[in-house]
Amino acid sequence: MIHAVLIFNTSGVPRLAKFYSPLHRSAQTLVQKIFALVSPRPASLCNFLDAPELEAFLTPQGEDSERLRVVYRSYATLYFVFVVDSAESELGILDLIQVFVESLDRSFENVCELDLVFHYDEAHHILAEVIQGGLVLETNVAEIDRSVQEAAKVRKESFASANPLSLGGGVVGSRGSALQTPLGWLTERLTGVGAR
């Protein structure tokens, strides 16, 4: 099971944090501990490591604790970190990180830290297309991109239909009532539509 997905920059500032297991201590402390594990590692070392010190954060007190591993990849100024248990393949999770980054790249056209800051809702949506409840849902980048584009289209249509100033016809209400939007009224006056 995937217990957590974190993205933070090279200074340790979290840009995305999603936990699939209840936390038993502070999330900020957990992020700092993971950053302290990952950041000093040279690029020549492998991208996964055992992390028994994280078990106090993610496993219930008194239960037989699972062996947790941190699987990460560094892209430019961002660390993509997954905390997983022994049921997950480390190489499979590295591939999943690649799928997630490619999906972010397709949505943001070369994802950077600012994309995650200003479009955190879309980043969480992409993550939700890939992982739900700590389990992998989809690994096909084209299918993930299609779902994200479809949701963006529906969201845009929803905003346009709810906005009385939208260019969608000038009439408020779905039943064709006589109530016009200010923009619809102005458009009719300027174009001469409906002139007597």
Salt bridges, closest charged atoms under 4 A:
ASP50 OD1 - ARG67 NH1 3.11
ASP50 OD1 - ARG69 NE 2.66
ASP85 OD2 - HIS3 NE2 3.45
GLU90 OE2 - ARG69 NH1 2.56
GLU113 OE2 - ARG15 NE 2.73
GLU129 OE2 - HIS125 NE2 3.18
GLU143 OE2 - ARG146 NH2 2.56
GLU150 OE1 - ARG146 NH1 2.80
